[in-house]
Amino acid sequence: MIKETIASLVEEAAQSAQADGSIPAVALPDISVERPQRPEHGDYAVNLPLRLARTARANPLELARAIAARIEAPQTLESVEVAAPGFLNFRLK
């Protein structure tokens, strides 16, 4: 359930960023939500900016920042953090 929620939030944020021109309007790859191996990286991580960078010909860290800025986190999420080289790390409350 939470993985689907995070994937949906990321997809909506990426589409919003594309709509306002913050990131290139290219096809979005499948969004994979994983549990990081290291707890300091949060509860869940998404590598969409890394996967999107080549197609978009953009810096993955900048893509991650643009997407993270548009994520409207529900009350179950404590934070969304951008981490090098282009991850979105999510922490649950």
N, C-alpha and C positions, 0 to 999 in steps of 0.2 A: 504494500500500500504506500509506504513512504517513498519507495524508489520511484513509483509511478508519479507521485505528487511532485517530486523533485524534477523528474524528467519533463513533466508538463510545464513547471515553472520556468525551466531553462529554455524550453522550446518557445514559449510565449515571449520571454525576454529577448531571445535572439531574433524572433520575427519582428518585435517592436524596434529593436536596434537597426534591423535591415530597413524597416519602413521609414525611419527618420534619417537614414543615410549614415548612421554611425558606424555600421559595418557593411561590407559589400553584400549585395543581394545575389547570393549564390545558393544552390541547393544545400540544405542542411543535412549532414550525415545523421545516422541513427544516434540517439543520445543514450549513452551507457552510464548508468549510475552504479558505482562500485564502493565497496568498503575499503578504505585505505589500510595498508599494512601497519602504518605507524599512527598511534592515537593522536599525536600532535597535529596531524593533517586533517582532523575532524572526524565526523561520524560517517560521512559519505563524500565522494569526490566525483566530479564530472570532467572529462578531458575534451569536451566538445571544441573549445577554442584551439587546442592543438590539432585536432582532426580537421578543423575548418580552415586553418591558417594557409595551407598549401593551395587549396582551391580559391580562397579569397585573396591570396597573395598579400597577406597582412601579418603583422606581428601577433603571435598568439596571446601575449600578455595584454596587448591593447584590446584584442577581441574579448578576452576574459573580463577586463575592466568595463567595457561597454555593455556586456551582457549582465554582469553582476549589478551594475547601476540600475538596471531595469527589473530586477527580480523583486516581486512583491511577496515577501516571505510571510507565510501564515504564522499563527501563534505557536505552532509546534516547532518552528525553527528559531534557534537563538541567533545564528549569524551565517552570512555567506562571505567567504574570504577568497581573494584572488591570490594564487600562489604560482611562483615561477615553476616551470617555463610557460604555463598557460592552463592551470587547473582552476576549477571552482570547487572550493571545499565548504561543506555544509556542516554545521553543528546543530544538534537537536537540543531542545530545552530539557 
